[in-house]
Amino acid sequence: MNLALKRLRLLALLALQDIWHDRKVSMCIAAALVAVIAPLLLLFGLKYGVVSQLQSELLDDPRNLEIGMVSSGRYDAAWLDSLRSRPDVGFAIGMTRSLNTQADLVADPQHFLDNAEIIPTAEGDPLLSSLTLSEPLQGPEVVLSESAARRLNVDVNDPLSLFVSRRLDGRAERGRQFIVVAGILPPDVFPRPAAFVPLPLLIALEEFRDGYHIDALGVGTGEPRGERETQFSRARMYAADIDQVAELEQWLNAQHIDTVSRLAEIENVRAISHVLGLVFGVIAITALVGCLASMLGAFLANIDRKRKDLAVLRLLGFDRPAIAGYIVLQAGTLTLAAYAVGLVLYGLGSQVFNQALATSSTTGSVVCRITFMHGVIALLLALLVALMVAVIGVLRAFSIEPAESLREL
């Protein structure tokens, strides 16, 4: 074991000394690698930065997962349960008729909001994921959009009054529900004035307008509700992830349900990713072929130039495996050095790109970056190219016989 380690150390020392002795040639071989590695890292960094930024913007905005139902219908609780049970559905909740999704919100006589949008919500709502609610909304608790909270001049835990009007038997009636602000949505999540309420409250508003008696709204008239089954006109739903928006929309369309989504924007990002990937792939393959040819020519020429030296090594007892290791060590050392230089050049170039892009309002968020795993993969690919060149060089070196060193004497 010690003898094998000593032989390996001797082999490595000879390979390094030979690289240093022929440093001009070694630098030319390494420069050919650097000329390929650094631009490819920069190109891939830009491609990955652009695509990952676009994908991040899609994922960060839950509205990209939303699929809206254009027309109204009649859907019962069983249909909603089947919808929620689908693996491509991340969130779904029933909605009442459009005319019943509005109400008046009043904080005080100076601050009120007429015909505010009332939206049902429940645990797992993607739009409310940015809020840190201690528990799901219940009873009279609501979440306001920032624009609604600003117009009402209220904050979290402030009380409000929700008013809903109807006309029953020729008389105008107005129900009132006291509510509490449990949270406020940022404007980039939901820009319109709206209140997110538990589904039972929205159902109560619809039934009140339909002429039923609702105790919570403080009006004593109306028909008893009885055991009436709730029917929903639409569903508010979100796909489980970006890749499943198309599948969920196709399933709804197969049921003759017209939908609207941001599938076009999602497909645009996929198209950009595909095009950039194709461009990078073509350039990378072309560059790798050129690098392989350049390194191969340099290695073969270097081996032919050192035929006498290699023959002497064979004469001194270096067998074919040792010669192969000698050549592979040289190729690997030059590749590692070239990769290190290329990585430094990539770091400098990426900083230039990032600073230049940061000054643009349209591409300020786009960066040139690679991950640690990308760097490892690039290193392995570079070593693979070097190994391919070294194998061809080894085959050439195997043809050198020890006797060639004696002919030169």
N, C-alpha and C positions, 0 to 999 in steps of 0.2 A: 504493500500500500504506500509506504514511504517512498519507494523507488518510483512508483507511478506518479506521485505528486511532484517529486524532484524533476522527472522528465517533463511533466506538464509545465512546471515553472520555467525550466530551461527553454522549452518550446515557446512559451509566451514572451520570455525575455528576448529571444532571438527575433521573434516577429516584431516586437516593439522597436528594437534597435535597428532592424532593417527598414522599418517605416521612417524612423528618424534619419537614418543614413540617406535614404532617397526621399527626403522631405518635399522636394519640389514636385516630384511625380505624385507623391502621396497627397499633397495639397491640391493638385489638379483633379485627382479622383474624388477627393472629399468635396471640392468645389462643385463638381458635377452633381453630386448628391444634394448639396445645399441649394443649388439653383432649382431643384425640383421640390425639395421638402418645404422650404419657406413659403414659396407662392401657393403651394397646395394647402398648407395649413391656413394661410390667410384667406384663400378662396373658400375653403370649407368653413372657416370661422364666420365669414360673412353670410354664407348660405344658412348655416345653423342659427346664427343670430337673428336673421330676418325671419326665417320660418318659425323659430321658437317664440319670437316676440308676437308674431301674428297669432300663433296658436294660444299663447298666454292671454292675449286680449280676448280671444273667443271664449276661453275657459273662465276668465275672470268675470265676464258679463253673463249672468244667468239667463238674461233675455234671449241669448243665442240658443238656449235649450228649449225655449218655449214654442209650443205649437198651438196656434189659436184656431178655434172652430168658427168659421165664417158665418154659417147659418144656424138658426135655432132648431131644436127638435124636442123630443120627449125621451128622457133617459132616466131610468130608475136606479135605485141603489145597487141592484144586482149588476147592472151594466158597468157602473163605476167600480165595483169590486173587481170585476173581470179586467177592467182597464188597469187598475193598480197592481194586479197580480202579474202583469206582463213584465219580463225582465228588462225590456227597453224603456220602461216608464220609471222616472225618478220621483215624480210627485204628480198627483192628480186630485182634484177636488171639484165637486159640483158647483154650478153657478145658476142663479135664478134668471128670469127674463131680464133683458137689458134695461127696461123701464123701471125695474125694481132694484137696480144696483146704484141708486142715487138717493141721497138724503141730505138734509141741512145740518151743518155742524155749527154750534154756537158756544163761544167761550164767555162772552159778555156782550152787552148791547153795541159795543164799538168793534168787536172782533167776531165775525161770523163768516161762514162759507156756504153759499147756496149750491145745491145740486152737486155736492161732493161725490166723487166716485167711491163706491163701497165695494170692496173686493174681499172675497172669502179667503181665509188662510187657515193653516193647521201646522202641526209639527212637521218639520222637514221641508218647509217652503223655501225654495232656493233664494227668493228675493229677500227673505228675512235672515239668511245665513250670516250676514255681516253683523247682525245685532247679537248681543250677549244677553238674551232673555233668561231669567232664572228658571222659568218654566213656560210651557206653551200657553198661549192666550186662552183665557177662560172668562166666561160671564161677560161683564161690561168692559173688559180691557180691549184696547185697540192700539194699532201701530199707525202713525201718521207719516205721510211723505214729508220731506223737508219743506216743500212749497206750501203744503197745507198747514203745517205747524207754524210757519212764518206768518201766514195770513191770519191765523187764529191767535198768534202771539202766546203760544203755550210751550211748555217743556215737559219732560218726562215726569210722570206722577201728577200732572195737573188734571183737574176735572173738566169735563165737557158735557154738553147736552146734544143728543142726536134727535132730530125731529123728522117725522115722516107724515105726510098728509094723504088724506083720501076723501072721497065723497061717497057717503052711504045714505041711501034713502033721501037724497036731496039735501043732506046736511054735510057741510064741510067739517071734517074732524082732523085733529092733529095729535099724533102719538109722540110720546117723549121717552127717551131712554138715557139715563145718566151713565156716562162712560168715563174711563180713566185712560190717560195716555201711558202706554207701557213702553213705548220706544218710538224713535224717529229715524226714518230711512234716509240715507244720504241722497242728494239730488242726482248723482250719477246712476243710482240703482233704479229710482222711479221718479221721473221729473214732474209728473202731473200731480195736481192736488187730489189726494186720495186718502182713504182710511181702510186699513186692513183689519177685518173683524173675524171672530169665530163664525163658522158656518151657521150654527143655530140662530145667531142674531140676524144674519142676512135672510134666512128662511122666515124668521118672524116678521121682518119688514115686508116680504112678499105676501105672506098670509094676511097681514094687516090691510094691505092695499086690496087684497082679494075679498075683503069684507068679513074676515074671521075675527073673533074676539081674542086678543092677546093681552094677558094680564100685565106683562112687563112694560107695555107701552102706556099704561095708565088710562086707557079708554074702555069704558064699561060696555059699549055696544058691540054688535057683531055676532055672527053665528058661531056656535061652538065648533071647535076644530074637529073633535072626535078622533077617529083612528085613520084619518086621511093620510095616504101614502104620498110622500114628497116626490115630485117629478122635477127634474132639472132640465133646463133648456140647452145648456152647454156644459162643458167641463174646462177647467183651467188646468193645463197639464204641461209638464216639462219632461224631456227625454232624460234617460239616466246619464248619458254622456254625448259628446259631440258626434261621435261615429254612429249613434243610433237614432239621430233625428230623422234621417231619410227613411229608415225602416219603420219607425212609428208612424210617420206621415203616410207612408204607403198603406199601412194597415188600416188607417182611418179612411183614406180615400177608397179602399176596397169596400168599405161599408157605405159608400156614397156620402161621405162627410167631407165637405169642402174645408180645406185648411189653409193656413198661412203661416209661414215660418221664415227663418233667416238661412234657409238651406243654400240659397245662392251665394251668400257671403262665405259660408263654410266651404262650398265647392271651389270658390275662388282661392281660398287659402290652400286647399289641396292641390289645385292646379299650379299655383305658384311654387309649392313644395316640389311637385313633380318636375316642373320645368327647370328649377334651380338644381334639382338632383340630377337631371339628365345632362345639363350643361357641365356641372362639376364632374360627373362620371366620364364624359367624353374627354374633357381636358385632363383629368387625372390619368386615364388610360393612355392618352397620347404622351403625356409627360413621363409616365412610368416606362413606356416602351422606349422612348428616347433616352431616358436615364439608363435603362438596362443595356441598350446598345452601346452607349458611351462608356459605361463601366466595364462592359464585357471587352470592348476593344482595348481599353486601357489596361485591364488585368492581363489579357492574353499577350499584349505587347510587353508588359512588364515581366511576365513569366518567360517569354522568349528571350528577353534581355538578360534574365538571370538563370539561364539554363546551366551555365557552368557552376554557379553557386548552389543550385539545387542538386546538381550531380555530385558536388562535393559533400553535401549533406547526406545524400544516399550512400556515398562511399564511407562516410563516418559512422554509418549504422542506423541512420534514420529510415525506417521502413515506410511503406506507402501510407498507412494510417497517420504516421507522424507528419508526413509531407502534407497530407490533406488537412490535418489540424493546423499546421503552420499557415496554410493559405486561408483557411476559414477564419482563424484568429485575426489575420491581417484585414480581411474584408469586414469582419464584425467590428474591429477597433475603428477603422475609418468610417464606418456607418454610424457608430455611436458618436464619434466626434462631429460628423456632419449633422447628425440629428440635433445635437446640443446647440450648434451654431444656428441651425435653422429654427430651433425653438426660440432662441434669443431674438433673431430677426423677426419672427412672428410676433413676439411680445412687443417689439418696437413698432412694427407696422400696425398691429391692432390698436395700440394707443393712438396712433395718428388717425386711424379710421374712426375710432370712438369719439375723439375730440372734434373731428370734422363733422360727424353726424350729429353730435350734440348741439351744434350751432344751427341746425336746420329744424324748423318747426314741424316739418312733415316727417322727418326721419330721426327726430331727437331721441326716440326710445329704442331705435334699432342699434344693436351693438355687434361687434365682431368678437366672438368668443367660442372657445371649445371647452369641453369638460375634461376631467382627468382621464376618463375612460377613452375619450377620443384621442388624447395624446398617447396613451398606451397602444391603442390600435394602430396609430400612425407609425409608432416605433416598430411594432411587430411587422408591419408591411415593409418598412425600410429594411429591416433585417432579413425579411423573406427575399427581397430583391437581391440583397448582398449575398445571401446563401445560394441563390440560383446562379449568380455570376461566379461565386467561388466553386460551385460544383463543376461548372464547365472548365474553370481554370485548373481544378484538380485533375480532371480527365486529361487535360493537356500536359500537366506536370507528371502524370503517371507514365507518359511516353518517354520521359528522360531517364536514361540508364546511367548507373554510376561510372561506367567506362568512359562516358563523354568527358569527365574531368581529367582523365589520364591522357586523352588525345591532345589536350591543350598544353601538356608539359613538354 
